[in-house]
Amino acid sequence: MFELDLENENTPMIDFGHDGKVLFQLPVLGVKGVPMGITSAFTIFWDKFQAGRKLTESEAAQAWGFFIQTLADTYPDATRQLARLDEDNLSHVLKHWVSVSGEYGFDAGKA
């Protein structure tokens, strides 16, 4: 049997928190060790919202549903925290995630 390396402890993570306490972590997108499902689901989600046109409720729900389910399967603690955020805070998290990942070479437009 081929043994899979399911945990990559060398994957850089981004801390998100409040009052100096880390509430959850997300992986730096596009680096070795990040589940492909996360990178592809995030890219589809991000692309939908950066397309420059108003999304229908169905499109928004579909993009969000795919992203959040994939995230829940791989990073359940982060998903629980993200579900508690309002729209402004969620936007800040997503933009910060892309920004820090960009420092590592991630390009959401080319992923």
N, C-alpha and C positions, 0 to 999 in steps of 0.2 A: 504494500500500500504506500502511496505517496503521501508524506506528511506535509500538511500545510502550515505555514507560519501565520497564524491568525492574529497574533498580537505583536506589534512592532513597537517596542518601547522607545525606539529612537525617533519616532515620528514627533516633530515639534507640535506642541499644542499652544493654543491661545487661551489665556485665562480671562474669564468674564466674572465680575463680582460687584459687590456693593459694600461700602464701609470697610474696605480692606480685606474682606472675606471672599474667597473664590467660591462662586456659586456653581459654575460649570466650566467645562473646557470644550473647545472645538479644535479639530485638527487643522493645521495649515494646509489649505487646498493645493493640490497639484504636486505635493512632495511624496517621496517614496513612503509607502506604508499607509496612506490614506485609502480607505475602501473606494473602489471605482464607483460603486453605487452613490456614494456621497458626492464625489466630484461631478458625475454626470447629472444627478438629480438637482444639485445646486445650480449647475450651469443652465439647465433647462428653466428652472425657476427664475434665476437672475435674468436670463435673456428675455423671458416673457415680460418682466417688469421694466426692463431697460429699452424695450422696443420702440418707445416714443409714441405709442398709441394707447388709447383707453382699452383696457381688457374687459371683456364681458364677465359677468359673475361666474359663468361656467368655466371660462378660461382661467380665471384667477383661482377658483376652487380646485380645478384639476392640477394646475402647476403647484399650488401649495400642498395639496393632498399627497402628490407623489414625493415631493421634497420632505415633508414632515414624516411620512411613513418610513422613508428610507433612513432618515435621521433617527427615528425612534428605534429602528432595528439595530442601529450601530452605536448610538450615543443616547440611551434613554434618559440619563440625568439631564443632559442639555435640553432634550425635548420637553421634559417637565418644566424646566425653567422658562424656555421660550414661550410655552403655552400661556404663561402667566403675564407676559409682557403686553403693554399696550402698543399701538401702531408706531408711535414715535420711538419707543425704546427698541422695538424689534427692528425698525429701520436702522437705528444706530448700530445694533449688533451686526446686522448683515453688512453694512458699509465698512465697519471696522474689520470684520472677517475677511472681506475682499481686499481691503487696504493692507492689512498685515500679510495676507497670503501673497499679495502683489510684491511685497518686499522680498519674497522668496522666489519670485519669478512667475507666479500664477497670473494668467490673463484670462479673465472670465469670458471675454469675447472670443477667445481662441480655444477654449477647453473642449 
